[in-house]
Amino acid sequence: MENTKLNRINELAALAKQRELTAEELAERDTLRREYIAEWRRGAEQVLENTWIVTPDGKKTKLRKRGEPSREKGNKKE
């Protein structure tokens, strides 16, 4: 998220502590917050999609979403 948008969120938060926000300011704050949260979630999902769990025996298992089959690397016993 652009620094200007983050700064605006902070400005609106400071204003909200001083006085009640106008309807336009409330709408702007809500829109900026939704944008921020959506961007944060995308980043968190990217990190989790590239995360592997390594067990003490050296087997690697890709972190997965619920309901997806597991994918393993390393010491496969056949």
SULTAZI-V740481 format. One line per field, one symbol per residue. ss: DSSP state (@ for helix, = for strand, . for the rest). phi: phi as a letter, one per 30 degrees, with the letter a starting at -180 (. if undefined). burial: I if it has 16 or more other ideal C-beta (glycine too) atoms within 10 Angstrom, else O. A space follows every 50 residues. Layout:
ss->???
phi->???
burial->???
This chain:
ss->..@@@@@@@@@@@@@@@@....@@@@@@@@@@@@@@@@@@@@@@@@@@@. .===.....===.........==.....
phi->.dddddddedddddddddaddddddddddddddddddddddedddddddc ccccdedjdcbddbdeidddbcbjdccc
burial->OOOOOOOOIOOIOOOOOOOOOOOOOOOOIOOIOOOOOOOOOOOOOOOOOO OOOOOOOOOOOOOOOOOOOOOOOOOOOO
